[in-house]
Amino acid sequence: MPAPSEILELERHFNAAPERVFDAFASCEGMKAWFGPGECHVIDGEVDFEVDGR
């Protein structure tokens, strides 16, 4: 487990169905679209929903 100083917690509220928000985070393509809007581009990504996953 990382030290408390190495933990970053973000909270955000969305005006969308929970399923739609989950889908945006549950695939690499969704993550690329979510975190790379406009002129920003995400080249590579990986999603791992396991405990202690990456």
N, C-alpha and C positions, 0 to 999 in steps of 0.2 A: 504494500500500500504506500502511495506517495506521501511525503510529508505535507502537512496542511498548507505550507507555503507554495507547494507545487500543484495545488488543485485550483482549477478555474471553474466556477459555476456561473452559468448564464441562465436567465429566466426571461421568457418572452411570451406574450399572449397573442394568439392569432384569431382573427375573425374567420375561422374555417372549421369544417368538420374534423374531429380528431383523426379519422381515417385518412383524410387528405394530407394533413400535416405529417402523419407517420409515413405515408407513401413518399413524401418529399425527402424524408431523411433515410428511408429504408433501401434506397438504390443509389448506385454511383451516379447514374444519370440525373436523378433527382437532386443529389448533393451538388453536382456540378452546376446545375441550373440555379439552385438556391444560393450557393456561396460564390457564384461567378456571374452576377448580374451585370448588365451594361457592358462596359469596356473591359471588365475583369474576366479572366478565363482560368478555370481549374483544368489542368492538363491530366491529372491522374488522381484517383481516389479509391478508398477502400472502406467498406462498412462491415463492422463485426459486432453483432448484438449479444455476444456471449459475456458472461461475468468475467471481468478483467480482460475483456477483448481490446482490440486496438481501435 
